[in-house]
């Protein structure tokens, strides 16, 4: 498709987006003429009550938790009933549908208008002669066996090292031994934590690294555009691949490919029962972690900027892209040279409600990028003991989840990036490579909608 075709498509979609958004606003205004603005305020109040209920459910036990659950479920139902009673049984769904259409058209317009970005470090990949792939048969509920990954890899000339389920294996040492025996490519079919360990060895020896999406969540595979529904397609890179240069995260000398979590999530992952009962363990632990006790606050410095008193911190290898940072989705680039930082501090039900209503504008949420992040245990709010607390935090250890793996590290914990340190071999055809959702920019949408074809452009 030519650039002119892309421009025409972007312009048409932008105009559809503007018309749909205007129609949605018109529907709301007509509804207000009938019912008055009070119903909108009641809807926002219902959202706030729902958030308060969710906070009580997560941060308390017993009767308060039951009451919170009832509010979290009952408030949206009450708002829906209120809208129906107020005669919005048609206009409310129509407004939502129009706004959803406006968003879909707007994102389509931005995709069509997207200029070529700075090219990633892509070059033709040379088929490896002695590839070694480490596979975890238990990962992803048994994807290695279900997709015949061992047989397919060996048919393509790869040597496969199978991990033994239930046995603790030093994966990093296994990878180093493979390199010493002449491997010219290292790959992993397993979770992101295992991917990171082997990726560190590959980067150390400047060898290409192959990601096989056989884990449960496969965040790295998703951001590389790999097929997560059929991990066997990742093996196509062995015969028809291209090479990318991507950043590799470092936390206290340990590599990470996705995220390092501090605070609430990291403390939950530490519990031995978490692997077998994730939801139950989280619900049991959250009251202590959110209302004080085991999970105290965290202080961080992001390129020297203080981020204090956080209950949870997420540091990512390149920032995530989402209209709402709470909806952590995917990273548009893996070679941008910056860490993403997301911090959350909710001190009670009122702040939970504020976060639900205002989203990314709430002071409870911190979103920024940095090249170096230093995390310590929180010094607390008592200024008289600040010096003692700072000294204690310097010697403390805190729970950390590195790509989902539970660790305990001495503070300060320092996160940095090794820019473009990892060579990743990926298939030439990647189904998710172009499935990037651009940031929503209504000013750009309006500019596109008002744009006219230039001289010589097709009508």
C-alpha positions as CSV (number, residue, x, y, z in Angstrom):
1,X,0.0,0.0,0.0
2,X,1.4,3.4,-1.0
3,X,2.0,6.3,1.3
4,X,-1.0,8.1,-0.4
5,X,-3.2,5.2,0.4
6,X,-2.1,5.2,4.0
7,X,-2.8,9.0,4.2
8,X,-6.3,8.6,2.7
9,X,-7.1,5.8,5.1
10,X,-5.8,7.7,8.1
11,X,-7.8,10.8,7.0
12,X,-11.1,8.8,6.6
13,X,-10.7,7.0,9.9
14,X,-9.9,10.2,11.7
15,X,-13.1,11.8,10.4
16,X,-15.1,8.8,11.4
17,X,-13.5,9.0,14.9
18,X,-14.4,12.7,15.3
19,X,-18.0,12.2,14.1
20,X,-18.5,9.2,16.4
21,X,-17.0,11.1,19.4
22,X,-19.2,14.1,18.6
23,X,-22.3,11.9,18.4
24,X,-21.4,10.3,21.7
25,X,-21.1,13.7,23.3
26,X,-24.4,14.7,21.7
27,X,-26.1,11.6,23.1
28,X,-24.9,12.5,26.6
29,X,-26.0,16.1,26.3
30,X,-29.5,15.1,25.1
31,X,-29.7,12.7,28.0
32,X,-28.7,15.5,30.4
33,X,-31.5,17.7,29.0
34,X,-34.0,14.9,30.0
35,X,-32.5,13.8,33.3
36,X,-30.3,16.7,34.5
37,X,-26.6,16.6,35.3
38,X,-27.3,14.9,38.7
39,X,-27.3,11.5,37.1
40,X,-23.8,11.9,35.9
41,X,-22.6,12.8,39.3
42,X,-24.4,9.8,40.7
43,X,-22.6,7.6,38.2
44,X,-19.2,9.0,39.3
45,X,-20.3,8.5,42.9
46,X,-21.1,4.9,42.1
47,X,-17.7,4.4,40.6
48,X,-16.1,5.9,43.7
49,X,-18.1,3.7,46.0
50,X,-17.1,0.6,43.9
51,X,-13.5,1.6,44.4
52,X,-13.9,2.0,48.1
53,X,-15.6,-1.4,48.3
54,X,-12.7,-2.9,46.4
55,X,-10.2,-1.3,48.8
56,X,-12.0,-2.6,51.8
57,X,-12.2,-6.1,50.2
58,X,-8.5,-6.2,49.6
59,X,-7.2,-4.4,52.6
60,X,-9.4,-6.0,55.4
61,X,-10.7,-9.2,56.6
62,X,-13.9,-10.5,58.2
63,X,-17.1,-8.3,58.1
64,X,-15.3,-5.3,56.5
65,X,-14.1,-7.6,53.6
66,X,-17.7,-8.9,53.1
67,X,-19.1,-5.4,53.2
68,X,-16.4,-4.2,50.7
69,X,-17.2,-7.1,48.3
70,X,-20.9,-6.2,48.5
71,X,-20.2,-2.6,47.7
72,X,-17.8,-3.5,44.8
73,X,-20.5,-5.6,43.2
74,X,-23.6,-3.7,44.3
75,X,-22.5,-0.1,43.3
76,X,-22.2,-0.8,39.6
77,X,-25.5,-2.7,39.7
78,X,-27.1,0.3,41.4
79,X,-25.8,2.7,38.9
80,X,-27.1,0.5,36.0
81,X,-30.5,0.4,37.7
82,X,-30.4,4.2,38.2
83,X,-29.7,4.7,34.5
84,X,-32.5,2.4,33.5
85,X,-34.9,4.1,35.8
86,X,-33.9,7.5,34.5
87,X,-34.8,6.5,31.0
88,X,-31.2,5.9,29.8
89,X,-31.9,2.3,28.8
90,X,-31.2,3.3,25.1
91,X,-29.1,6.4,25.2
92,X,-26.5,5.0,27.7
93,X,-25.6,1.9,25.5
94,X,-25.8,4.0,22.4
95,X,-23.3,6.5,23.9
96,X,-21.0,3.7,25.0
97,X,-21.1,2.1,21.5
98,X,-20.4,5.4,19.8
99,X,-17.5,6.1,22.0
100,X,-16.1,2.6,21.5
101,X,-16.4,3.2,17.7
102,X,-14.6,6.5,18.0
103,X,-11.7,4.9,19.9
104,X,-11.4,2.1,17.4
105,X,-11.4,4.5,14.4
106,X,-9.0,6.9,16.2
107,X,-6.5,4.1,16.9
108,X,-6.9,2.9,13.3
109,X,-6.2,6.4,12.0
110,X,-3.0,6.7,14.1
111,X,-1.8,3.3,12.9
112,X,-2.4,4.2,9.3
113,X,-0.7,7.6,9.8
114,X,2.2,6.2,11.7
115,X,5.5,7.3,10.3
116,X,8.4,4.8,10.2
117,X,10.1,4.8,13.6
118,X,13.8,4.7,14.1
119,X,14.5,1.2,12.8
120,X,15.2,-1.4,15.4
121,X,18.5,-3.2,15.2
122,X,17.4,-5.8,12.5
123,X,19.7,-7.6,10.2
124,X,19.5,-11.0,8.4
125,X,20.1,-13.8,10.8
126,X,22.7,-16.5,9.9
127,X,21.3,-20.0,10.5
128,X,23.2,-21.4,13.6
129,X,25.3,-24.5,13.2
130,X,25.2,-25.8,16.8
131,X,22.1,-24.3,18.5
132,X,21.3,-25.5,22.0
133,X,17.8,-25.1,23.4
134,X,16.8,-25.5,27.0
135,X,13.2,-26.6,27.5
136,X,11.1,-26.9,30.6
137,X,8.4,-29.6,30.1
138,X,6.4,-28.2,33.0
139,X,6.2,-24.6,31.7
140,X,2.9,-23.3,30.4
141,X,1.0,-26.4,31.4
142,X,3.1,-28.7,29.3
143,X,3.4,-26.8,26.0
144,X,6.7,-28.4,25.2
145,X,5.0,-31.8,24.8
146,X,1.7,-30.5,23.5
147,X,3.4,-28.7,20.5
148,X,6.1,-31.3,19.9
149,X,8.9,-28.8,20.5
150,X,11.6,-31.3,21.2
151,X,11.0,-33.3,18.0
152,X,10.6,-30.2,15.9
153,X,13.8,-28.6,17.3
154,X,15.9,-31.7,16.8
155,X,14.6,-32.1,13.2
156,X,16.0,-28.6,12.6
157,X,19.4,-29.6,14.0
158,X,19.2,-28.2,17.5
159,X,20.4,-29.9,20.6
160,X,17.7,-30.0,23.3
161,X,18.4,-29.9,27.0
162,X,15.3,-30.9,29.0
163,X,14.9,-29.8,32.6
164,X,13.6,-32.3,35.0
165,X,10.3,-31.2,36.6
166,X,10.4,-31.0,40.4
167,X,14.2,-30.9,40.4
168,X,16.1,-27.6,41.0
169,X,18.5,-27.0,38.1
170,X,21.1,-24.3,37.7
171,X,19.9,-23.1,34.3
172,X,22.6,-20.5,34.1
173,X,25.4,-23.1,34.6
174,X,23.7,-25.4,32.1
175,X,23.8,-22.6,29.5
176,X,27.5,-21.8,30.3
177,X,28.4,-25.5,29.8
178,X,26.6,-25.5,26.5
179,X,28.7,-22.5,25.4
180,X,31.9,-24.2,26.5
181,X,30.9,-27.2,24.4
182,X,30.6,-25.0,21.3
183,X,27.0,-23.8,21.1
184,X,26.6,-20.9,18.7
185,X,23.0,-20.1,19.8
186,X,21.2,-20.4,23.1
187,X,17.4,-20.6,23.3
188,X,14.7,-21.3,26.0
189,X,11.3,-22.8,25.9
190,X,10.0,-21.8,29.3
191,X,9.0,-18.9,31.5
192,X,10.4,-15.4,31.5
193,X,12.5,-16.0,34.6
194,X,14.3,-18.8,32.8
195,X,14.6,-16.7,29.6
196,X,16.4,-14.0,31.6
197,X,19.0,-16.4,33.1
198,X,19.9,-17.8,29.7
199,X,19.7,-14.4,28.0
200,X,22.4,-13.1,30.4
201,X,24.8,-15.9,29.3
202,X,24.0,-15.3,25.6
203,X,24.7,-11.6,26.0
204,X,27.9,-12.2,27.9
205,X,29.3,-14.3,25.0
206,X,27.6,-12.2,22.3
207,X,25.6,-15.2,21.0
208,X,22.2,-15.0,19.4
209,X,19.3,-15.9,21.7
210,X,16.1,-17.7,20.7
211,X,12.8,-17.1,22.6
212,X,10.2,-19.9,22.4
213,X,6.8,-18.9,23.7
214,X,6.2,-22.0,25.9
215,X,5.7,-20.1,29.2
216,X,2.4,-19.1,30.8
217,X,2.3,-15.4,30.1
218,X,5.2,-15.0,27.6
219,X,5.5,-11.2,28.0
220,X,8.9,-11.1,26.2
221,X,7.5,-13.2,23.3
222,X,4.6,-10.8,23.0
223,X,6.7,-7.7,22.9
224,X,9.0,-9.4,20.3
225,X,5.9,-10.0,18.1
226,X,6.2,-13.8,18.4
227,X,3.3,-16.3,18.0
228,X,2.1,-17.1,21.5
229,X,-0.6,-19.5,20.4
230,X,1.8,-21.8,18.6
231,X,5.3,-21.8,20.1
232,X,6.6,-24.2,17.5
233,X,6.5,-21.3,15.0
234,X,9.3,-19.6,17.0
235,X,11.6,-22.4,15.8
236,X,11.3,-21.0,12.2
237,X,14.0,-18.6,13.2
238,X,16.5,-21.4,13.1
239,X,16.2,-21.6,9.3
240,X,14.6,-18.3,8.3
241,X,15.3,-15.7,10.9
242,X,16.3,-12.0,11.4
243,X,18.3,-10.6,14.3
244,X,17.3,-7.9,16.7
245,X,19.4,-6.0,19.2
246,X,17.4,-5.3,22.4
247,X,18.2,-4.0,25.8
248,X,18.8,-6.2,28.8
249,X,17.8,-5.1,32.3
250,X,20.1,-5.5,35.3
251,X,19.0,-5.6,38.9
252,X,21.7,-6.0,41.5
253,X,23.9,-7.8,38.9
254,X,21.1,-10.2,37.8
255,X,19.6,-9.9,34.3
256,X,15.9,-9.3,33.7
257,X,14.0,-9.2,30.4
258,X,10.7,-7.8,31.5
259,X,10.0,-6.4,35.0
260,X,11.3,-6.1,38.5
261,X,8.5,-5.8,41.1
262,X,8.9,-4.4,44.6
263,X,6.4,-4.1,47.4
264,X,3.0,-5.8,47.6
265,X,3.4,-8.2,44.6
266,X,6.9,-9.1,45.5
267,X,6.0,-10.0,49.1
268,X,3.1,-12.2,47.9
269,X,5.3,-14.1,45.4
270,X,7.7,-14.9,48.3
271,X,5.1,-17.1,50.0
272,X,5.7,-20.8,49.4
273,X,1.9,-21.5,48.9
274,X,1.7,-18.8,46.1
275,X,2.6,-21.2,43.2
276,X,-0.3,-23.6,44.0
277,X,-2.9,-21.1,45.1
278,X,-2.2,-17.6,43.7
279,X,-5.6,-16.0,44.3
280,X,-6.1,-17.4,47.7
281,X,-2.6,-16.5,48.8
282,X,-2.9,-13.0,47.6
283,X,-6.3,-12.4,49.3
284,X,-4.9,-13.8,52.6
285,X,-1.7,-11.6,52.4
286,X,-3.1,-8.3,51.1
287,X,-4.6,-7.0,54.3
288,X,-1.3,-7.1,56.1
289,X,0.6,-5.7,53.1
290,X,-1.8,-2.9,52.4
291,X,-2.8,-1.8,55.9
292,X,0.7,-2.1,57.3
293,X,2.7,-5.0,58.8
294,X,4.8,-7.1,56.5
295,X,4.7,-4.9,53.5
296,X,6.0,-1.4,54.5
297,X,6.7,1.5,52.1
298,X,9.4,1.8,49.6
299,X,11.5,4.8,48.7
300,X,13.2,5.1,45.3
301,X,15.4,7.4,43.4
302,X,14.8,7.5,39.6
303,X,17.7,9.4,38.0
304,X,18.0,11.3,41.3
305,X,14.2,12.1,41.5
306,X,12.7,10.9,44.8
307,X,9.7,8.6,44.6
308,X,8.7,8.1,48.3
309,X,6.4,6.0,50.4
310,X,5.3,3.6,47.6
311,X,3.4,0.4,48.3
312,X,4.3,-1.1,45.0
313,X,7.0,-0.3,42.4
314,X,7.3,-1.8,39.0
315,X,10.5,-1.3,37.0
316,X,10.4,-2.5,33.4
317,X,13.0,-3.1,30.7
318,X,11.7,-0.2,28.5
319,X,8.4,1.5,29.4
320,X,5.0,0.0,28.8
321,X,2.6,1.8,26.5
322,X,-1.0,2.1,27.5
323,X,-3.7,4.8,27.5
324,X,-4.1,4.0,31.2
325,X,-0.8,3.0,32.9
326,X,-2.8,0.8,35.3
327,X,-3.6,-1.4,32.2
328,X,0.0,-2.5,31.7
329,X,0.0,-3.9,28.2
330,X,3.0,-4.2,26.0
331,X,6.2,-2.4,25.3
332,X,6.4,-0.7,21.8
333,X,10.2,-0.9,21.8
334,X,12.8,-3.0,23.5
335,X,15.8,-1.0,22.5
336,X,14.9,2.5,23.8
337,X,17.6,2.6,26.4
338,X,15.3,3.6,29.3
339,X,13.6,1.8,32.2
340,X,9.9,2.3,32.8
341,X,8.8,3.1,36.4
342,X,5.3,2.7,37.8
343,X,4.6,3.4,41.5
344,X,1.4,3.1,43.5
345,X,0.7,4.7,46.9
346,X,-2.9,4.3,48.2
347,X,-3.3,5.4,51.8
348,X,-7.0,4.5,52.2
349,X,-10.4,4.2,50.7
350,X,-10.5,7.9,49.7
351,X,-7.4,7.6,47.6
352,X,-8.6,4.3,46.1
353,X,-11.8,6.2,45.0
354,X,-9.7,9.1,43.6
355,X,-7.5,6.6,41.6
356,X,-10.6,4.9,40.2
357,X,-12.2,8.2,39.1
358,X,-9.1,10.1,37.9
359,X,-6.9,7.2,36.7
360,X,-3.5,8.4,35.5
361,X,-4.2,11.9,36.8
362,X,-4.4,10.7,40.4
363,X,-1.5,11.5,42.7
364,X,-1.6,7.9,43.9
365,X,0.1,6.9,40.7
366,X,3.6,7.7,39.6
367,X,4.6,7.0,36.0
368,X,8.0,8.0,34.6
369,X,11.1,6.8,32.8
370,X,14.7,6.6,34.1
371,X,18.1,5.2,33.3
372,X,18.9,4.2,36.9
373,X,16.5,3.4,39.7
374,X,17.6,2.8,43.3
375,X,15.1,1.3,45.7
376,X,15.2,1.2,49.5
377,X,12.9,0.2,52.3
378,X,10.8,3.2,53.3
379,X,12.2,5.5,56.0
380,X,8.8,6.1,57.4
381,X,6.9,9.3,58.4
382,X,8.5,9.9,61.8
383,X,11.0,12.7,61.3
384,X,12.6,12.2,64.7
385,X,13.8,8.7,63.7
386,X,14.5,9.5,60.1
387,X,18.2,9.1,60.5
388,X,17.9,5.7,62.3
389,X,15.3,4.5,59.7
390,X,17.6,5.5,56.9
391,X,20.5,3.6,58.4
392,X,18.3,0.6,59.0
393,X,17.0,0.7,55.4
394,X,20.5,0.8,54.1
395,X,21.2,-2.6,55.8
396,X,17.8,-4.1,55.1
397,X,16.8,-6.7,52.6
398,X,13.5,-6.5,50.7
399,X,11.5,-8.9,48.7
400,X,11.9,-8.6,44.9
401,X,10.2,-10.4,42.0
402,X,12.5,-10.5,39.0
403,X,10.5,-11.6,35.9
404,X,8.1,-13.3,38.4
405,X,10.9,-15.2,40.3
406,X,10.9,-14.5,44.1
407,X,14.2,-13.1,45.5
408,X,15.3,-11.2,48.6
409,X,18.0,-8.6,47.9
410,X,19.9,-6.2,50.2
411,X,19.1,-2.6,49.8
412,X,19.7,-0.3,48.0
413,X,18.6,-2.4,45.0
414,X,19.8,-0.7,41.8
415,X,18.2,-1.3,38.4
416,X,19.9,-0.2,35.2
417,X,19.9,-1.2,31.5
418,X,22.5,-2.6,29.3
419,X,21.5,-0.9,26.0
420,X,21.2,-3.3,23.0
421,X,23.2,-5.9,24.8
422,X,21.2,-8.9,23.7
423,X,21.1,-10.4,20.2
424,X,17.6,-12.0,19.6
425,X,17.0,-14.3,16.7
426,X,13.3,-14.2,15.7
427,X,11.3,-15.6,12.7
428,X,11.1,-13.4,9.7
429,X,7.3,-13.6,9.9
430,X,6.1,-12.5,13.3
431,X,2.3,-12.2,13.6
432,X,2.4,-9.7,16.5
433,X,5.2,-7.5,15.1
434,X,2.9,-4.9,13.7
435,X,0.2,-5.2,16.3
436,X,1.3,-2.2,18.3
437,X,-1.4,0.1,19.7
438,X,-0.4,3.7,19.4
439,X,-0.9,6.2,22.1
440,X,-4.3,8.0,21.7
441,X,-3.7,11.6,20.7
442,X,-7.0,13.5,19.9
443,X,-5.1,16.6,18.8
444,X,-3.5,14.5,16.1
445,X,-6.8,12.9,15.2
446,X,-8.4,16.4,14.8
447,X,-5.5,17.5,12.6
448,X,-5.9,14.4,10.4
449,X,-9.6,14.9,10.1
450,X,-9.2,18.5,9.0
451,X,-6.4,17.7,6.6
452,X,-7.1,18.0,2.8
453,X,-5.3,15.9,0.1
454,X,-2.4,17.9,-1.3
455,X,-1.9,18.7,-5.0
456,X,-1.6,15.5,-7.0
457,X,-3.0,13.3,-4.3
458,X,-5.8,10.9,-5.2
459,X,-9.3,12.2,-4.5
